Amino acid sequence: MTKQRMLQFVDVERDMPEKRGANIRRNDFREIYGEYAAEKAAEQAARCSQCGVPYCQSHCPLHNNIPDWLRLTAEGRLQEAYEVSQATNTFPEICGRICPQDRLCEGNCVIEQSGHGTVTIGSVEKYITDMAWEEGWVQPIRPATERVESVGIIGAGPGGLAAADMLRRQGIQVTVYDRYDRAGGLLTYGIPGFKLEKDVVMKRIDQLRDGGVEFVMNCDVGEDISFEAIRGKHEAVLIATGVYKSRELQAPGVGAQGIVRAIDFLTASNRKSFGDDVEAFDSGALNAHGKRVVVIGGGDTAMDCVRTAVRQGASSVKCLYRRDRANMPGSQREVQNAEEEGVEFIWLTAPKGFTGDTIEGVMVQRMRLGAPDATGRQVPEVIEGADYVEDADLVIMALGFEPEDLPKLWGTDGLEVTRWGTIKADFQTHATSLDGVYAAGDIVRGASLVVWAIRDGREAAEAIMEYISAPAAVAAE
């Protein structure tokens, strides 16, 4: 009898790909995890228990068929595994790298609940997709039939690109408008290379371009072209701009030189990785080299900032967060990686103000967790008389993002927004208050995960196809 290929979690322990040592990886922006060998990928995939009700799949925003492609991987059927993965996920090689699997699929793995350690779902997903690129299994987009209808997509981030892929495969003529010089949005300029190397993103963008998607870059809607002009050129429009407006902190001294926004700091670093000339980096304004760096915030963006500052050669890097470790919104895996690389986390602290016209220090309040609020989360309370000053040469604000006022920026009447400023759109079709205009991703949800943006973009593309096809169907009757 041949040995049962699956259900190996009792005999085989969880084993991640080798992680480069902290002292080595802190000196470059390469990804920190290596690749599985084929045998190791098959071995780890074989740990899957093939659940009748797979919680990993139900807790994945894309509802990826995870048990199916794990079994195919365990059986050595890697091309089929990739095809199953690609069927529900436009960018599996990206999600395999940057999804917080510890909060989603892996965090809900049944064998993890039984104490055997979760299946390494993200690493296997990354492995089979990287293999697909190497072996030429990733096929170019070649629609069976070209259609005359066109769709304009505003925003070249993950939501917009996922929709572009889906629409182009149906033969729709797709034009993507974006304010930056490279497509990808936060995948390109927000997420550091040690989590997502940029050639991974550029390959997908090249695939879309080769498949017939037109990119109009350096195009600021409302200035270079009006929103109404875009509506006039296309049968439908998808708004997928994301949220880029940084949340501000109101405190004495907040305008001091040396206090910068996280998005500016990360964008400058990523531009340097492309070989661009970045004056603000070269001048030192957005460069942590030799500086005492303090990052304020506790989300994944804050983790990106502290780990980037380490790689730029900061003399010290500290992170202030007003709650404790257990209540931190960022990935616990990222916190661990940051600590290994020398970042110091100062829990239960919040900034009260800043000293110096050029930043010299952060006035810090110590906090404690009080009674829960309406959401059940304990509310931080100030401990009176426990203030102190944290010395700093560079302070990076990573307090989250808010939507820009698009109706005002674009001079658009009738585009309804919520009280938070996000675009009001149907939860299933993603249709907005304007006929033929849809919205997806963070501009609807608020700042969220890449995988949710991909899901929204795919769903919006399906709804747009129905909208575009409806007049023809009525005429045919």
N, C-alpha and C positions, 0 to 999 in steps of 0.2 A: 504494500500500500504506500502511496505517496503521502508525504506529510501534509497535514492540513495547512494551507497557505495563510489563512487568516486566523484571527483569534489568538495571536502569539503574545498578547500583552502580559500573560503570566510568566512566560519564559524569557521574554525579551524586554529589557528596560528601555525607557525613553532615552533617546540619545540625539541631541541636537548636532548640526554640523559644527565643526571646530571653530571656536571663536578666537580671533587673533588676540594676543596678549595686550592688556591695557597700555603698557609702556610703548608698545609698537604702534598700535592703532591710533593713539592720541597724536601721532606725528603726521598723519595724512588723512585724506577725506575718502579713502576707499571704504567699501562696505566691510563691516566687521566680521561677518560670518562667511566661512568658506562654502564650498559646494559638497553635497553628498556624492559619494561614488555610487554607481548603479546598484551595487549589492546592498549598500547601506540604505538607500532610498527604498528599495524593495523590502528590506527587513523592517524598517520603521513603519512603512505603509501596512505591512502584514500584522501590525499590532491592533489594527482597527477591529472592533467587535461586530461590525456589520449590523448595527442596531436596526430593529424593526421600525422604530420611531427615532431617527437620528437627530438628536438635539443639536449637533454641530451644524447640520443643514438648516434647521428651523431658526437658529440664532444667527445665521449668516444673512445680512441684508439682501444678498443676491440669491439666496437659497441654492447655492452651488450644490451639485450632486456629489458631495464629498466622499461618502462611502463607495460610490461607484468608481471614481477615479483613483481612490486609494487601492481598491481591489485590483484594478487594471495595472497599477504600478507594481503591486506585489507580484503579479503574474508576468511582469516584464513586457506588458503591452503598452509601451509608453506613448506611442503615437495616438492610440485610442484614448488613453488617459488624458492627453492634452486636448483632444477634440471634445471630450465630455466636459472638461474644465472650461474651454473656450465657448462652449454652447451657451453658458449662462453668465460668463464674465468677459467683458471686452478686454480687460487688461490683467489677466491672472498673474503675470510676472511682476506687476506693480503691487497688487494686493498681497501676493506672497511675501513681499519685502516690507510693506509699511502698514498693513492692517494690524490693529491691536488684537491679535488672535487670542491673547490671554483674557480679553474681555468678551470675545465673540465665540468663534467656533471651538477653539481649544479650551476656553474657559467653561464650556458646556459639554465637553466630551464625557460620555458615560463612564469610560474606564478611569478617567480622572476622579470622578465622584466615588469610585470604588477603591481609590487609593493606589492605583497602579501607574499613575503618571499619564498625562494626555498624549495622544498621538501628535506627532510634530507636523500638523496639517500645513501650516504656512511654509515650512521648509520644503516639504514634498511638492507643494504647488509651485514654488519657485523653481525647484529642480526640473520638473517635467516641462515647464514653459521655456526655461533656458535651453533645455535639450531640444525642444521644438524649433527654436530659432537656429540652433547649430545644425540641425539635420534638415532644415528647409521645409519643415512641416507647416510653418506659418505661411499660408497662402495669401498672395495679393488679392485685394478686393477687385473682383471682376463681375459686375452685375450681369445676370442673364439677359436682362432687357433694360435699355436706357429709357428714362421717362423725361418728359419736358418740364415737369414741375420742379420748382426750386424751393429750398428752405434756407433762410439766413439764421445763423447761430451767433449770438453775441457772447463771446467768452470762450477761450480755447483751453479751459481747465478740464478736469476729468469728466464732469457732467456733459459739457459741450462736445468733447471728443467722443464720448460713448454714444451720444445721439448721432453725431456725424457718421460714425462707423455703421450704425444700424440703418440709417437712412440711405447711405451710399450703397449698401448691399442690396437695397430695394430699387436701385437705379435712379434715385432722386438726385438732382443737381444740388450740391451743398456748398455754401460759402460760409466760412468762419471768420468773424471779425474780432480782433483782439488789440488791446492798447499796447501790448509789449512787442518786442522785436522777435521773440521766439514763442512758439506755442507751448502749451503745457500748464500754464498757470502756476499754482503752487507746487505742482510736480517738478517744474523746471526751476523756479526761482525761490520757492519757500522751503522745500524739504532739502536738507543737506545731503551731500553725496555719500556720507557714511551710512545713510539709511537707504538711499536710492541713487545709484550712480546714473549720471545724466545720459549716457549712451543708451540706457534701457528705455528712457522716455523718448529720445530722439528717433529710435528705431520705429516705434509705433507711429510717431508723427510722420515719418517718411513713408510708412506703409499707407497712411491715410492720404497723403499727398499723391503718392504713386497711384492710388486707387481712384483719383479724380476729385478729391476734396480740395477746394480752392481756399487758400488762407490769405486774408487781407490783414497784414500785420502793421504795427505802429498806427493803428486806427482807433482814435478816441471818439466813441459815439457821443454825439452832442456837440463835438467840435469839428472833427474831420468829416463826418457824415451825420446827418440827422437820423433819428430813430424812424421818423415817418418815411424817409427816403429808403431805408432798409425794408420797411413794410411794403413800400410800393414796388420793390424789385422782386419780392418773393411771395409765393403762395402762403407761406407760414413763417413765423419767426419764433425762435427759442431764445429766451434770456437765460444765460448761464454764467453770469459775471462773477459769481462768488461774492464774498464779503471781504473787503480790504481796508476798511476804515478802522484804525486802531482805537480801542477804548482808551479814554484819557483818564488820568488821575488828577484830582484836584487837591493840591497840597502846596505849602510854602516852598518856594525854590524850584518848582517843577520845570521852569523854563531855563534852568542852568545849562550851560554848554557841557556836553558829555552825557546828557540824558537822551537816549535815542529809542526809536520804535523798533520792535522785534522784526517787523517786515522789512524795514530798511537795512537792518544789520544782516539779516539772512540773504536778502537779495544781493547786497554788495558782495558777500562771500561767494555766493553761487555764480555771480557774473565773473568774478576772478577765476573761478574754476573753468570757465569757458575761454579764458584768456582775454577777456574784455579789459579795456582801460576804465578804471573806476576811481575817479578823482577823490571821492569821499573816503575810499579805502586807503588809497596811497597817501593821503594827507594825515591819516590816523584817526579821523573822525569816526569811521565805522570799522575800525581795526582794533582788536583786543590785545595785540602784541605788547607784552611787558606791562600790562595794566592790571590793577585790582578791579575785577569785574563783579558787579552785583546784578543778578537777574531777578526781576520781580514777577512772580506768577507761578502757577503750578500745573499748567496744561502741557500738552505735547509740544507746543511752540516754545514754551520755556525750556523744555528738555533739549530741543534743537539748538537753542541759543547757548545754553551752558556748555554743551558738547562742542559746538563750533568755536566758542571762545577758548576752550582748552586747546584745540588744534591750531588756533592762531597764535598760541604762545603766551596766553595771559599768565601773569605771575600768580594770580589766585582767582578762583571762580566760586562764588557763593550764590545760593538761590534762597530767596525769602518767600515763604508761603504761609498764609494766615491760618491754615488748618494743619492737622497732623498728617503723617505719612499715609495712614489708613484712609483718609478722606481726600487724598490728592486725586484730581481728575485725570492726570496724565498716566500713561502706561507704567505699571510697576517695573516692567522689564527695562524700560528706558531709564527709570530712576536708578536701577541697579547698575546699568551700563555706565551712567554718569558718575556714580560713586566710585566704580572701579577705575575710572579715568581721572579721579582726583577732585571731583566737584563736592563741595560741602553744602549740605542742605540745612537750613536753619528753620525748623518747623515752628509753627505758632508765632509768626512774626509778621508785621505789616509796616509799610513805610508811613511815617507821619509828616515827613518833610525832607528837604535836601539842603546841604550847606555848601556855600561857595558859589560865586558867579560862574566859575568853571568848577564842575562838580568835585567836591572834596569828600563828601560823606553822605550817608543816608541816615536820617533820624528814624530809629526803629522802635516800634511799640511791641512789647511782648503781649501775647494773647493767650486765652484759654477758651476751651469749648464749653458753651453754656447749654441752655435748653434747646431742644429741636424746634425748627420752624415748621411751617405748614407742609413742607416737603419731607419732613422727618430728619433733615440734616441738622446737626448741632451748629448753633450760631456762634462765631468767634466773638469773644468779649475782650476788651482791653484790660490788662492788669495795670492798675494805676501805680505810678512811681517806679516802673520797671523799664523805662525808656533808656536807650543807649544809642551811640553813633557807630555805624559800620563804615569804615574807611572805603572809599571807592574812587577810581579814576574814570570808570565807564559804567553807566547804569542803563540796563536794557529793560524796557517796559514790555512785558509779555502778558498783558491783561485780557487778551481776547480781541475779537473783531466784531464790528457792527456793519450793517449795510449802508451804502451810500444812498442819498435821497435821489433815486433814479428818475422819478417823475419830474423833479425840479431840474436835475442835470440835463435831462433829455428834452425838457419842454413838452412833456407828454401829458395830455389831459385824459382822464379815464382809466389810467393804470392804477388799480387799487392796491394799497399796501396795508399791512397790519399795523397795530399800535407800536410794534417793535421796528417798523420800517422795512421789514421783509415784504416781498411781493406776495399778494394773496393769490393762491392758485389752488385748483382742485387737487385733492390728495391722490386721486387715481389717474386722472387724465393730464394733470399739470396745466390745464387751461387757465388763463388769467381772465380778467374782466374785459379784455379787448379781443375781438373776434380774430381768430387765426394767430394769436400770440400766446405762447406757452412759457413756462418758467420752471427751472429745475436746479437742484443742488442747494448750495449754501444760501443763495439769494432768496430762497423760499424757507429753508430749514433754520437759517442762522448757521454759525460756524459749526461744522460737523465733520464726519469722516469722509475720506476719499471714496470708500466703498458705497456709502449712501449716495454720493453724487453720481457714481456710475449707475447705480440702480435707477435713480431719478431720470438720468439722461436716456436710459434704455426705455423706460416706461413712457417718457414724453415722446420719444421717436415713434413708438407704437401708436400713440394717440394722434400724432401728427399725420401718420400714414392713413389712419381712418378719416381724418378731417380732409386730407387732400383727395382721397379716393371717393368720398361721399358724393360730390356733385356728379362725377362720371357715372357712379352707380345709379343715381336718381335719373340721369338722362337716359341711361340704357333701358330703364323700365318704361 
